[in-house]
Amino acid sequence: MVMTHRKLLRLIDSDRIKEAIQKAERRTSGEICVSVSRLFWGNVEKAIINLKVEGIMSPEALRDVSVEQLAELIRPAGFFNVKSWRLKDFIAYLFTRYDGSLNAMFAGDWRELRRELLAVRGIGPETCDSILLYAGHKPSFVVDAYTKRLFSRLGLIDENAPYEVVRTLFMANLPADVELYNEYHALIVQHCKEFCRKKPLCYQCPLNQVCEFYRKNLHPSVYQPE
């Protein structure tokens, strides 16, 4: 895990990675709340602009807005009806448990908070760890589809490995460092966008010499492109 991080760090433009990390870390409390509803996986920026225009960016405003109006405002994110209820469920938890304060929510033991968040309807492991890492600055590694794609092709995990198995592998082999986790995840995402795509660009990939998928399927000794 450490070796792969170092290789990616050498190969990918560090300025782009820093910009992506800083963008995630600059989110306001309202943006964090909106992102909880899995808007990270849709057109979150358009949805956030709509909410800002309407002045609905604080936990209090998100609590008080009707679910129907909220759904309409986050329509650009897709599945807006489901996501509006997810967001409302999180806001209800935030006020019931922490009086609406994200600072209070993040003040305690993050492992216990992780268990709490996973019990909130609509918050799965990836969303939960995104909240902890990017919003709470807690050392909880985020696993996503890019992570599984890259590391299964490298031969380090099974492509169908459960989320917790993959997360544990990273956390057991890396220091518990928020900056490292932020950077590593950003590097994985960037590498998968550039090279390890669904239809991979293996011949251009700078990791192909340590890649099991490349060796078994695309190496010139076993495969010649047309």
Helices and strands as residue ranges (DSSP letters): H 2-11, H 14-25, H 29-36, G 39-41, H 44-53, H 59-64, H 67-73, G 75-77, H 80-98, H 102-107, H 110-118, H 125-130, I 131-135, H 145-153, H 163-173, H 178-194, G 208-210, H 212-213, I 214-218
